Amino acid sequence: MSRPLILIPMFNEASTIGDIVTRARRYGPVLVVDDGSSDGSGDAAARAGADVIRLDRWSGKGAALRTGMAEALTRSAGSVITLDGDGQHDPDDIPRLLETAAAFPEALIVGGRLGGLPLRGEGVIPGARLNAMRVAGFFINWLTGFWLRDTQSGFRVYPAKLIAAVKPRWGGFTFETEILVRAAADGWPLREVPVTFLPSKGRPSRFRPVRDGIAVATYLVGQVLRRWGKAETWRSWWRDPRDRRLRMGAVASALSPMLLLLTILQLPFRRLGLDLITPMIRRLYSQERLAALQSPLPRPGRAELGKGAEFREVATGASPHPTGLPPGAEFDVLVVGGGPAGATAATFLARGGLSVALVEREPFPRFHIGESLLPANLPVLDRLGVLDQIVAHGFLVKYGATFHDQESDRECTFYFRKGKPWPPYSFEVQRTDFDQILLEHAARQPRVTRFQPATLTRVRLDADGVTAEIARAGGPGEIRTRFLVDASGRDAFLASRSGRRRPIPGLGKVAIFAHFKGARRWTGREEGNIRIYIFEDGWFWWIPFAGDVTSVGCVLHARTARGREGSLPELFDRMIERCHRVREGLHGSERITPVHTAANFSYTVEPAIGDRFLCVGDAAAFVDPIFSTGVFVAMQSAEVAAAAILEAFRLNRFEAARFARFERTVRKGLEPYVRFIRLYYDPSFLEVFLNPQDVAGVLDAVVSVLAGGTFLSMPLRTRLSLGLFFTVVRTTRWMRRRRGRPVESRLEW
């Protein structure tokens, strides 16, 4: 492959251009296009060793880039690297871009500056400019189908073939926007590589908000209108659930004029330090939410699974890992625990370019509960790249959940709905098989080294990283990593040694459970439904598996367990006798596993984050299993954690404050479920819950909660509908009290 040409468009950059050229020349020949500078910038570039093309007068960045690219083609350059002459791009990041370009030779590579960029503080991009970049980025990603955080970066690698094929018509700063959109439309892939952002101090940006901003906006408005003018866009805009991205684009398009008006109206408030626009932009123009809607999911039983657009991050600090454990073996990240959270974190971290040591204490397969997946879990499995194996394994498909209250004899089945970002189904999984699939998938990642069975005997965290001592069959060993992820489940490895587990008041329940063969089975769509049977002393779960095995468990109020007579297995048998539906369903069945128990179900861990560590899944928090959130929250929090860790490695910053946003996201995501769980033990709630009315979106909102769809984000409509639902519950409680009916919650029992 021909050596790349480094192209630098420049206008009056005499103070910075010499140093940039000197450093850039280490990676290839440098061509500077002097766009009519009057401060001697061209001479400074020439003295530093660059070839200089001088334009007679200022023509704009687009003209300078067009001139330089034409020259690159005449020189038969294999690719062109562009960076700005004002010093905001670090030439030492060029090898990172070239590494990705070598892996994707036909891709347009963008050096992204926005990964983890703080929103305020000295030297960062001004808030108004950053908001404009976010809005522009949203529409560019919507138009192209790729996820680029920083669509406005001028630090790029263009393949020569792309330059020859794509001829932008616009000039100025719109040139770089147009080339992204047109390249994607012509089938050229786009990739982003995180780069260092070096803010220029004491010199205003060459980007003029009025003239250049209006030009970029005009181009994007034209492209968006063009897209909406296509018949196929309208045909699928509401009909196809997988095209929610079109609806998201429609809302963003419709609100853009209002956004412009609000931006003008808020100018007086900005002087008072009030920012009314940024929260709106982050929500309505979220590139992350848009990217999450790109990949369609397969239906059960499909032989070939559809693959959507692939969005991968390239992280710095990655290093090859050893296959054994020599003294002082070094990795980027240590993941403690090989369950769903640990396997998910390890996979995403390895795909991001980090080497991972995955330590699991127990040999697999091993028994575990948490066997009913939520529909919102399937997009995570798809992004993980393991959904095809889950579908092929033949787990029983789950289309809904059935609840029955013995006292009132009310029963209601909630079926998952179509038209959501998740499919209208999920799976009932035996964790012996499910966890094994996830762990083996993680272990197959090129940068993951698995230690199993192996026990961590000691962990020391210091300012530079983590030292861990491991005991295993081959003898003890020591590894050194830069970060630690605690995914050890309810064992809570870190909390049991240096933190604490804080119980959630009122949710200190006890669970007793086992597997049975020959229990009652339903037919049709109801076969795979999880069933919840509520009775005076607690509630039972009833989870059928493919074949003839059923998981049955009883969650008891603490006072029932404390006042028991005999052993917990004997208590389990007595509870089965008291719950009529379970007793009838298990008639003639055989228990095929020992009776297992688990106490103090609901808790949070403190601290869940710290310098060079964080906790995910059950090692961070767990809530009552009534709504089957365990596996989904574990895997989703692990994915969010992996993104935060990759960002920390890109910035080489691992202080606890950097992971505060991750902690807030998980805690806030659990709030709707904790609220539902607290109300679940209230008879007023059950009266409303088991008599759902499809009014004002209430039923849809409740089913969204049951599907796991409110963990990381909750649409405004869902939030309002749930507010109405809770208002009806409060009104029902008041009416029950007036009529002399019981209103006491069993939460504290």
Backbone hydrogen bonds, N-H to C=O, Kabsch-Sander energy under -0.5 kcal/mol:
donor,donor_aa,acceptor,acceptor_aa,energy
5,L,79,S,-2.5
6,I,29,P,-2.8
7,L,5,L,-0.6
7,L,81,I,-3.8
8,I,31,L,-2.5
10,M,33,V,-2.2
16,T,13,E,-1.3
17,I,13,E,-2.6
20,I,16,T,-1.9
21,V,17,I,-2.6
22,T,18,G,-2.3
23,R,19,D,-2.1
24,A,20,I,-2.6
25,R,21,V,-2.2
26,R,23,R,-1.0
27,Y,24,A,-2.2
28,G,25,R,-0.5
31,L,6,I,-3.4
32,V,51,D,-3.3
33,V,8,I,-1.9
34,D,32,V,-0.7
34,D,53,I,-2.8
35,D,10,M,-3.3
35,D,33,V,-0.8
36,G,34,D,-1.8
44,A,40,G,-1.9
45,A,41,S,-2.3
46,A,42,G,-2.2
47,R,43,D,-2.5
48,A,44,A,-1.3
49,G,46,A,-1.4
50,A,45,A,-2.2
51,D,30,V,-2.5
53,I,32,V,-2.8
54,R,52,V,-0.5
55,L,34,D,-2.9
55,L,53,I,-0.5
64,A,60,G,-1.8
65,L,61,K,-2.6
66,R,62,G,-2.6
67,T,63,A,-2.4
68,G,64,A,-2.3
69,M,65,L,-2.7
70,A,66,R,-1.9
71,E,67,T,-1.9
72,A,68,G,-2.0
73,L,69,M,-1.9
74,T,70,A,-1.6
75,R,71,E,-1.4
76,S,73,L,-1.2
77,A,72,A,-2.2
78,G,3,R,-0.7
80,V,158,Y,-2.7
81,I,5,L,-2.8
82,T,80,V,-0.6
82,T,156,R,-2.2
83,L,7,L,-1.7
85,G,9,P,-0.8
87,G,84,D,-0.5
90,D,196,T,-0.5
93,D,90,D,-2.4
94,I,91,P,-1.9
96,R,93,D,-0.5
97,L,93,D,-1.6
98,L,94,I,-2.6
99,E,95,P,-2.2
100,T,96,R,-1.5
101,A,97,L,-2.4
102,A,98,L,-2.2
103,A,99,E,-1.4
104,F,100,T,-2.1
107,A,104,F,-1.9
108,L,189,P,-2.6
109,I,107,A,-0.7
109,I,157,V,-2.1
110,V,191,R,-2.9
111,G,155,F,-3.3
112,G,110,V,-0.9
112,G,193,V,-2.0
116,G,114,L,-0.7
117,L,114,L,-1.6
124,V,121,G,-1.4
130,L,126,P,-2.7
131,N,127,G,-2.5
132,A,128,A,-2.0
133,M,129,R,-2.3
134,R,130,L,-2.0
135,V,131,N,-2.4
136,A,132,A,-2.6
137,G,133,M,-2.7
138,F,134,R,-2.4
139,F,135,V,-1.9
140,I,136,A,-2.5
141,N,137,G,-2.7
142,W,138,F,-2.4
143,L,139,F,-2.4
144,T,140,I,-2.5
145,G,141,N,-2.7
148,L,146,F,-0.7
151,T,149,R,-0.6
153,S,150,D,-0.9
156,R,82,T,-1.8
156,R,154,G,-1.0
157,V,109,I,-2.3
158,Y,80,V,-3.2
160,A,78,G,-2.2
163,I,159,P,-2.0
164,A,160,A,-2.2
165,A,161,K,-1.5
166,V,162,L,-2.9
167,K,165,A,-0.6
174,T,171,G,-1.0
175,F,172,G,-1.0
176,E,173,F,-0.5
177,T,173,F,-0.8
178,E,174,T,-3.0
179,I,175,F,-2.1
180,L,176,E,-1.2
181,V,177,T,-2.0
182,R,178,E,-2.8
183,A,179,I,-1.9
184,A,180,L,-2.2
185,A,181,V,-2.1
186,D,182,R,-1.7
187,G,184,A,-1.5
188,W,183,A,-2.7
191,R,108,L,-2.3
193,V,110,V,-2.9
195,V,112,G,-2.7
198,L,88,Q,-2.1
198,L,196,T,-0.6
208,R,206,R,-0.5
212,D,208,R,-1.6
213,G,208,R,-1.4
214,I,210,V,-2.0
215,A,211,R,-1.8
216,V,212,D,-2.5
217,A,213,G,-2.5
218,T,214,I,-2.6
219,Y,215,A,-2.1
220,L,216,V,-2.4
221,V,217,A,-2.9
222,G,218,T,-2.1
223,Q,219,Y,-2.1
224,V,220,L,-2.8
225,L,221,V,-2.7
226,R,222,G,-2.0
227,R,223,Q,-2.2
228,W,224,V,-2.5
229,G,225,L,-1.3
230,K,227,R,-1.4
233,T,230,K,-0.7
234,W,230,K,-1.3
235,R,231,A,-2.3
236,S,232,E,-1.5
237,W,233,T,-0.6
237,W,234,W,-0.6
240,D,236,S,-0.7
243,D,240,D,-1.9
244,R,241,P,-0.8
245,R,242,R,-0.5
246,L,243,D,-1.2
247,R,243,D,-1.0
248,M,244,R,-2.7
249,G,245,R,-2.2
250,A,246,L,-2.2
251,V,247,R,-2.4
252,A,248,M,-2.2
253,S,249,G,-2.5
254,A,250,A,-2.6
255,L,251,V,-2.0
256,S,252,A,-0.8
256,S,253,S,-0.7
259,L,255,L,-2.5
260,L,256,S,-2.2
261,L,257,P,-2.0
262,L,258,M,-2.7
263,T,259,L,-2.2
264,I,260,L,-1.6
265,L,261,L,-2.4
266,Q,262,L,-1.8
267,L,264,I,-1.2
270,R,266,Q,-2.0
271,R,267,L,-1.0
272,L,269,F,-1.1
273,G,270,R,-1.8
274,L,269,F,-2.1
276,L,274,L,-0.6
281,I,277,I,-2.4
282,R,278,T,-2.6
283,R,279,P,-1.4
284,L,280,M,-2.8
285,Y,281,I,-2.3
286,S,283,R,-0.8
287,Q,285,Y,-0.6
290,L,286,S,-1.7
291,A,287,Q,-2.4
292,A,288,E,-1.9
293,L,289,R,-0.7
293,L,290,L,-1.1
294,Q,291,A,-1.7
302,R,299,R,-1.7
308,G,306,G,-0.5
311,F,309,A,-0.5
312,R,310,E,-0.6
315,A,313,E,-0.6
315,A,352,G,-2.1
328,G,478,E,-0.6
329,A,326,P,-1.6
329,A,478,E,-1.0
331,F,480,R,-2.4
332,D,355,S,-1.2
333,V,355,S,-2.1
334,L,483,F,-2.6
335,V,333,V,-0.5
335,V,357,A,-3.0
336,V,334,L,-0.6
336,V,485,V,-2.9
337,G,335,V,-0.7
337,G,359,V,-3.3
343,A,339,G,-3.1
344,T,340,P,-2.0
345,A,341,A,-2.6
346,A,342,G,-2.6
347,T,343,A,-2.1
348,F,344,T,-2.3
349,L,345,A,-2.4
350,A,346,A,-2.4
351,R,347,T,-2.3
352,G,348,F,-1.3
353,G,350,A,-1.5
354,L,349,L,-2.1
356,V,447,R,-3.0
357,A,333,V,-2.7
358,L,356,V,-0.6
358,L,449,T,-3.0
359,V,335,V,-2.7
359,V,357,A,-0.6
360,E,358,L,-0.5
360,E,451,F,-2.5
373,L,371,E,-0.7
373,L,427,F,-2.3
376,A,707,A,-2.3
377,N,374,L,-2.0
378,L,375,P,-1.6
380,V,376,A,-0.6
381,L,377,N,-2.1
382,D,378,L,-2.3
383,R,379,P,-2.5
384,L,380,V,-2.1
385,G,381,L,-0.8
385,G,382,D,-0.8
386,V,381,L,-2.2
387,L,381,L,-1.0
390,I,386,V,-1.7
391,V,387,L,-2.7
392,A,388,D,-2.5
393,H,389,Q,-1.6
394,G,390,I,-0.6
394,G,391,V,-0.9
395,F,390,I,-0.8
396,L,428,E,-0.9
398,K,426,S,-2.6
399,Y,397,V,-0.5
399,Y,525,R,-0.5
401,A,414,F,-2.1
402,T,530,I,-2.7
403,F,412,C,-2.8
404,H,532,I,-2.6
405,D,410,R,-2.7
406,Q,404,H,-0.6
406,Q,534,I,-3.0
409,D,405,D,-1.8
410,R,405,D,-0.8
412,C,403,F,-2.4
414,F,401,A,-3.0
414,F,412,C,-0.5
415,Y,413,T,-0.6
416,F,399,Y,-2.2
420,K,422,W,-0.6
425,Y,423,P,-0.5
426,S,398,K,-2.4
428,E,396,L,-2.8
429,V,371,E,-3.1
429,V,427,F,-0.6
431,R,368,H,-0.5
431,R,429,V,-0.7
433,D,430,Q,-1.3
434,F,430,Q,-2.4
435,D,431,R,-2.1
436,Q,432,T,-0.6
437,I,433,D,-2.2
438,L,434,F,-2.0
439,L,435,D,-2.5
440,E,436,Q,-2.6
441,H,437,I,-2.0
442,A,438,L,-2.2
443,A,439,L,-2.6
444,R,440,E,-1.4
445,Q,442,A,-1.5
448,V,445,Q,-2.0
449,T,356,V,-2.8
450,R,448,V,-0.5
451,F,358,L,-3.2
452,Q,450,R,-0.5
454,A,360,E,-1.9
455,T,471,A,-2.8
457,T,455,T,-0.6
457,T,469,E,-2.5
458,R,469,E,-1.1
460,R,467,T,-2.8
462,D,465,G,-2.8
466,V,481,T,-3.3
467,T,460,R,-2.8
468,A,479,I,-2.5
469,E,458,R,-2.8
470,I,477,G,-3.0
471,A,455,T,-2.9
473,A,453,P,-0.6
475,G,472,R,-2.2
477,G,470,I,-2.2
479,I,468,A,-2.4
480,R,329,A,-3.1
481,T,466,V,-2.8
482,R,332,D,-1.4
483,F,332,D,-0.8
484,L,612,R,-1.6
485,V,334,L,-3.2
486,D,484,L,-0.5
486,D,614,L,-2.6
487,A,336,V,-2.1
487,A,485,V,-0.9
491,D,488,S,-1.1
492,A,489,G,-1.9
496,S,492,A,-2.7
497,R,494,L,-1.2
498,S,494,L,-3.3
499,G,494,L,-0.8
499,G,495,A,-0.8
500,R,606,E,-2.4
502,R,500,R,-0.6
502,R,604,T,-3.5
504,I,602,S,-1.7
507,L,504,I,-2.1
509,K,507,L,-2.0
510,V,556,L,-1.7
511,A,598,A,-3.5
512,I,554,C,-2.3
513,F,596,H,-2.4
514,A,552,V,-2.2
516,F,550,T,-2.8
517,K,590,E,-3.1
518,G,548,D,-1.6
520,R,585,G,-2.3
526,E,523,T,-1.1
527,E,524,G,-1.6
529,N,526,E,-1.2
530,I,400,G,-1.3
531,R,542,W,-2.1
532,I,402,T,-3.0
533,Y,531,R,-0.5
533,Y,540,F,-2.2
534,I,404,H,-3.4
534,I,532,I,-0.6
535,F,538,G,-2.4
538,G,535,F,-1.3
539,W,555,V,-1.9
540,F,533,Y,-2.7
541,W,553,G,-2.8
542,W,531,R,-1.7
543,I,551,S,-2.9
545,F,549,V,-2.5
550,T,516,F,-2.6
551,S,543,I,-3.1
552,V,514,A,-2.5
552,V,550,T,-0.6
553,G,541,W,-1.6
554,C,512,I,-3.4
555,V,539,W,-3.0
556,L,510,V,-3.4
556,L,554,C,-0.6
557,H,537,D,-1.7
559,R,749,W,-2.8
560,T,557,H,-0.9
561,A,557,H,-1.6
562,R,558,A,-2.6
563,G,559,R,-1.6
564,R,561,A,-1.2
571,L,567,S,-2.1
572,F,568,L,-2.5
573,D,569,P,-1.9
574,R,570,E,-1.9
575,M,571,L,-2.4
576,I,572,F,-2.1
577,E,573,D,-1.7
578,R,574,R,-1.4
579,C,575,M,-1.6
580,H,578,R,-0.9
583,R,579,C,-2.6
584,E,580,H,-2.6
585,G,581,R,-2.3
586,L,582,V,-2.1
587,H,584,E,-0.9
589,S,586,L,-2.4
590,E,517,K,-2.9
592,I,515,H,-2.3
593,T,515,H,-0.9
596,H,513,F,-3.0
596,H,594,P,-0.6
598,A,511,A,-2.2
600,N,509,K,-0.9
601,F,509,K,-1.1
602,S,507,L,-0.9
603,Y,622,F,-2.3
604,T,502,R,-2.5
605,V,620,A,-2.6
606,E,500,R,-2.6
610,G,613,F,-2.1
612,R,610,G,-0.5
612,R,654,F,-2.3
613,F,610,G,-1.6
614,L,484,L,-1.5
615,C,608,A,-2.5
616,V,486,D,-2.4
619,A,616,V,-1.4
620,A,617,G,-2.0
621,A,617,G,-1.9
622,F,603,Y,-2.5
627,F,624,D,-0.7
628,S,625,P,-2.0
633,V,629,T,-3.0
634,A,630,G,-2.2
635,M,631,V,-2.6
636,Q,632,F,-3.0
637,S,633,V,-2.4
638,A,634,A,-1.6
639,E,635,M,-2.0
640,V,636,Q,-2.2
641,A,637,S,-2.5
642,A,638,A,-2.4
643,A,639,E,-1.8
644,A,640,V,-1.9
645,I,641,A,-2.5
646,L,642,A,-2.7
647,E,643,A,-1.9
648,A,644,A,-1.9
649,F,645,I,-2.4
650,R,646,L,-2.0
651,L,647,E,-1.7
652,N,648,A,-1.1
653,R,648,A,-2.0
658,R,655,E,-1.6
659,F,656,A,-2.0
660,A,657,A,-1.2
663,E,659,F,-2.0
664,R,660,A,-2.6
665,T,661,R,-2.5
666,V,662,F,-2.1
667,R,663,E,-2.6
668,K,664,R,-2.9
669,G,665,T,-2.1
670,L,666,V,-1.5
671,E,667,R,-0.8
671,E,668,K,-0.7
673,Y,670,L,-0.5
674,V,670,L,-2.5
675,R,671,E,-2.4
676,F,672,P,-2.0
677,I,673,Y,-2.8
678,R,674,V,-2.5
679,L,675,R,-2.0
680,Y,676,F,-1.8
681,Y,677,I,-0.8
681,Y,678,R,-0.6
682,D,679,L,-2.4
685,F,682,D,-0.5
686,L,682,D,-1.9
687,E,683,P,-1.9
688,V,684,S,-1.5
689,F,685,F,-3.6
690,L,686,L,-2.5
691,N,688,V,-1.2
695,V,693,Q,-2.3
698,V,695,V,-2.2
701,A,697,G,-2.2
702,V,698,V,-2.4
703,V,699,L,-2.5
704,S,700,D,-1.9
705,V,701,A,-1.8
706,L,702,V,-2.2
707,A,703,V,-1.8
708,G,704,S,-0.5
708,G,705,V,-1.3
709,G,704,S,-2.5
711,F,708,G,-1.0
719,R,715,P,-2.4
720,L,716,L,-2.7
721,S,717,R,-2.4
722,L,718,T,-2.5
723,G,719,R,-2.0
724,L,720,L,-2.0
725,F,721,S,-2.2
726,F,722,L,-2.7
727,T,723,G,-1.7
728,V,724,L,-2.1
729,V,725,F,-1.9
730,R,726,F,-2.3
731,T,727,T,-2.4
732,T,728,V,-2.5
733,R,729,V,-2.2
734,W,730,R,-2.1
735,M,731,T,-2.3
736,R,732,T,-2.6
737,R,733,R,-2.3
738,R,734,W,-2.1
739,R,735,M,-1.7
740,G,737,R,-1.2
741,R,736,R,-2.7
746,R,681,Y,-2.7
749,W,746,R,-1.2
